């Protein structure tokens, strides 16, 4: 199941809602992960934007739920703006609300992104030999900053959304690669033992520092050229259609 809500808007248009939360991450004394408030908002906005883009919707609004006090509002707004710019999105309105009556000991933030798309009609799937890959690596907590060169750029995700070789894609969140692969392959029976990959497929993907892509065998070269060293192969053992041998290392 995709991490978005789909709301009918008219006979030919749908509203897509994506959201992400962040707690104990920021600049307060008792925060678990110490990082600038701009960065906190950037990564939360990144997650929600990716969820909306992944289902072919166009974001038009970002709503900031700020529980960290008035003093961080501008930083949170700047972080959201940075994510939108990296995703090459223009004209997206930013609004929100701040809890200013009761100060919290830890930072807390929620981001909601609204998008629009034409009504998606169910069509019979064509028979192809599909391939799957992980783009980027799953990172969480302090790893996000310590190993940020391993995280897939938001700009790259946007390019993959628009590239004709990418048939489908999905961000990896806290449930990890395996759970998102079940969604992308439409196979809830997949287990850890059936998957071979150089990455840990069970750990949290944090603020979607990696994502999964689906493509046809003949487009593998185009996909690898597009994403470069962020590409990691996936192999589903046991004869599942459209999988490839996964190398032991990159």
N, C-alpha and C positions, 0 to 999 in steps of 0.2 A: 504494500500500500504506500502510495506517495505521501510525503509529509506536507501536503497542501490541502486546503479546502476549496471546493469548486461550487460557486454560487451562480445559478442562472440569472442573467441580467436582462436579457431579451430573447427573442426567438432565435437570434443568430450570434449572441455574444455571452461570454461567461466571465465572471470575476474570479480571479485566483488569489488565494490568501496564503502567504508563507510567513513563518514566524521563527524567532530564535530568542533564547534567554541566556543571560550571563549573570552569575552570582559569585561573589568573593573574588572578583578579578578587577583590579583597578589600582587606585592610589591611596586607599584608606589604610590605616595602621593595621587593621585586622584582616585585610584581604589575603587570601591564600596565594594568589599569583599576583606579583607586583608588576604592573605594566601601566603605561600611560592610558588615560581615558580615551584619547583619540583612537588608539589601537584597539581598545576594548570594543568601542562602537563600530569600528571598521570591520572587525571580524564577525560581529553579530549581524551587521547589515549584509555582509558577504554571504553568510549562510542563507538568510531569507531571500536574498536576490537570486542566488543560485537555484533554490527550490522553485521559484517562480519561472525563471528562464528555462529550466529543465523541462517544463511542460509546455513550452512554446508560447508563453504569455509575455506581454510587454508591461513591465512595471510602470505605474503612474503615481504611486504614493508610498512614502515611507513614514511610519508612525513610531515615534520614540517614546517608550515608557520608562521614564527616568526616576529611579528610587534612590539616587545618590546625592540629591541636593541641587540647588540652583547653580552652585559654582561650577558644575561640570557640564551644564547644558550645552554651552558653545563647543566644548571638546567633543561631546557626543555627536553634535550636529556636524562638526567637521569630519569626524570619522565616517559618518554616513555619506557625506558628500564625496569623500575620498573613494569609498567603495563604488558609488554610482559612476564616478568619473572613470575608474579603472574598468568598469563593466561597459563603458562607452554608452551610458544611458543619459539622455538629456531631457529636460523638462519635467523631471520627477519632483513632485512637491514633498516637502518635509514638514511634518507637524508633530505634535505630541503633548505630553503632560509631565509635570515634575511633582514628586512628593516632597513638599517643602515644610510641612507642618511637623513631621516627626523624623528626626535624623536617625539613620541606620548606622550600625558599626561597620558594616561591610558594604561594598559597592553592589548594586543590583540594577540590571538593565534588561529591557525587553524591546525587541524590534519586530514590527509587523510591516510586511511589504504587500501592497495590493497591485495586481496586474490584470490585464484584459487579454482575451484571446477569442477568436471565432469559436463557435460551438464545435466541439470535436465529434465527428461522426464515426461510429464503429465500422471499420472496413475489414474485410477478410484479409488476413495476413498472407503475404506471398511466401513461397517456400524458398528460403536461402540457407546457405551454410554460414551461420553467424559466428563472429569472433567477438571476444570481450577482452578488455584491458583496463588496468587501473592507471589513472593519470595523476601523478603526484604520490605522496605518501601520507599515511595516517599519523597525525601529530596531535597532541593534546597538552594542556597546561603549559609549563615552561618550555616544552619542546617546540612549541609554535614559534618562539623567538630564537631559541638556541639552534634550531635546524631549519630555519625559514627558507633556505635555499632548496629544500626538498618539497616544499608546498607548491602545489600547482597555482600559478597566478590567476586571479579572477579574470584578467583580460584573455587568458588562454581558454578558460571555460566559455567565455562569450564567443570566441572564434569557433570552438567546437560546436556550440549551439547552432551556429550559422553555416557550418561546413556541410556540404552535400554528402560527404563520405560517412558522416556520423549519423546513424539511423536513430539512435536514442542514447540518452545519458542520464546519470543520476548522481547527485552529490552523496558523499559518504559522511554520515554524522556519527553520533555517539554509539549507535548500534554496531558499527564496524562494517567492513567490506562484505562479509558473508551475508549479512541480513539484507544489504542493498542489492547484492547479486541475486538473491532470491526474487526480489522485485523485478529486476531487469530481465531475468530469464523466465519469469513467471513460473518458477519452480520452488515452492515452499519446502520441498522435501530435501533440498541440498544440505549436506553436512560438511563439517570441517574436513573429514577424511577424504571427501570427494574432490577437494579443491587443492591445487598445487600453485603456489605463487611465492615469489621471493619476499613478499611483505607479510606481516602478521595480519591475518584476515579477521581476527576477533577483537583487536583493540579498537578503542574509540578513534573516530576520524576527527575529533575535536571540531573546530570551526570549518568543517569541510575542506581540509587541506588537500584532499584528493577526491576524485570522482571516477565513476565507471563509465565506459563508453561501449557501444554496440555497433558493429560494422560488418560488412561482407568481406569474405576472404580476399577478393580482388582489390579491395580498398585498403588493405593492411599497410602497404607502402605509403599511401597518401596520409594515413593517420599517423604513422611513425614520423614522417617528415614534418607534419603539422605540430606535434607535441614534443619532439626531440627526446632529450634524456629523461623527461618525466614519465615516459612510457614503461609500464610493467605488465607483462603478460599474465593471463589467467588460464589455467587448465582445469577443466572439469573431468574427472576420471570416470570410467565406466561407460564410455561411448556416447555421452551427451552430444547432440549435434552441434557442429560449428565451433569446436574448441581446438586449441593448438598446444603443442608441447611448450611447457613453460621453462625457461632457462633457470639454472640454479642461482645465477646472479645477473646483474644488469650488464 
